[in-house]
Amino acid sequence: MKFKFTWAHGIIVALGSFMIFILSLLFFAGDTGDLITDNYYEKSLTYEDDIDAERRSLELEKHPEVLVQANGFNIVFPEEYKVTNGKIYLLRSNDQNLDVQQDLKLNAKNQQLIPSVKLVKGEYDLALSWEMNGEKYLVKKPLKWNLQ
């Protein structure tokens, strides 16, 4: 008996191939990444405050600088700024375990160093927040660490 290939067989082969293609896409996609923050809901509630803090920082005459040095990132505030407290976040989009978080503790020269031993080659998203004169300020910018 000879097998005869009909249009019904063609549809079955086409549907089977399509299902195998879709399942292979799901399987090979692997890990789609982590959320940037675990408490994203709480963070979304303060999002408007972050927007206001960024707007205030853009209105400043002088802005904090981030200098890339051989020994790390040096954050330099203008000398006349009296910063009361703040936080430094260096976030890696590809690996949450490489994030760096520090309290802002400026030295006598209004500077703070994030040492190179805490940094891994690649790109970081800096979120620098601080309080000054009872107001909150926020600067966000991408940084690249390629020394080492």
SVG drawing of the C-alpha trace seen along z (x, -y; Angstrom):
<svg xmlns="http://www.w3.org/2000/svg" viewBox="-7 -79 51 81">
<polyline fill="none" stroke="black" stroke-width="0.4" points="0.0,0.0 1.4,-3.4 1.0,-6.4 -0.7,-9.3 0.1,-12.8 -3.1,-15.0 -3.8,-18.6 -5.0,-17.4 -1.6,-15.9 0.0,-19.3 -2.2,-21.2 -1.2,-18.8 2.5,-19.1 2.2,-22.9 0.4,-23.2 2.8,-20.7 5.8,-22.7 4.3,-26.0 3.7,-24.5 7.3,-23.2 8.6,-26.7 6.6,-28.5 7.6,-26.0 11.3,-26.3 11.0,-30.1 9.7,-29.8 12.3,-27.3 15.3,-29.2 14.1,-32.6 15.4,-31.5 15.6,-34.0 13.9,-37.3 15.7,-39.2 14.8,-40.4 12.8,-43.5 15.0,-46.5 13.5,-46.6 11.6,-44.0 9.3,-46.6 8.2,-48.2 4.7,-48.9 5.9,-51.0 8.4,-52.7 5.5,-53.6 3.7,-55.4 6.7,-57.8 7.3,-58.3 5.8,-61.8 8.1,-62.8 11.1,-61.6 9.9,-63.7 9.7,-66.8 13.1,-66.1 14.6,-65.7 12.9,-69.0 14.4,-70.8 17.9,-69.5 17.6,-70.7 16.8,-74.2 20.0,-74.4 22.7,-76.7 25.4,-74.2 25.1,-70.4 27.0,-67.6 29.6,-66.1 30.6,-62.4 34.3,-62.0 35.6,-58.7 39.0,-58.1 41.3,-55.2 40.2,-54.5 36.5,-54.7 33.6,-57.2 34.2,-60.4 31.0,-62.4 31.7,-66.1 29.2,-68.6 29.7,-72.4 31.4,-73.7 28.5,-76.0 26.0,-73.0 25.1,-71.9 23.9,-68.4 22.2,-66.9 21.7,-63.3 21.2,-61.2 21.7,-57.9 23.8,-56.7 22.4,-53.9 24.5,-52.4 22.2,-49.9 23.1,-47.3 20.3,-46.3 21.9,-42.9 22.6,-41.7 21.0,-42.9 23.8,-41.3 26.3,-43.9 24.2,-46.9 26.0,-49.3 24.1,-51.2 25.7,-53.7 24.6,-56.4 25.8,-59.8 28.5,-60.8 30.5,-63.8 34.0,-64.5 35.3,-68.1 35.7,-68.8 32.0,-67.9 33.1,-64.7 32.5,-61.0 34.3,-58.2 32.8,-55.0 35.8,-52.7 36.7,-50.7 36.7,-47.4 32.9,-47.7 32.6,-48.2 32.6,-45.7 33.3,-46.6 30.1,-47.7 27.3,-50.2 25.6,-51.5 22.5,-53.7 23.3,-56.3 20.5,-57.6 21.9,-60.2 19.4,-61.6 20.1,-64.2 18.4,-66.7 19.4,-70.3 17.6,-73.2 14.6,-70.9 14.1,-69.9 14.8,-66.7 16.9,-66.5 17.6,-63.6 20.0,-63.2 19.8,-60.2 22.4,-59.5 24.1,-56.5 27.7,-55.8 30.3,-53.5 33.0,-51.8 35.7,-50.3 38.8,-50.6 40.4,-47.5"/>
</svg>
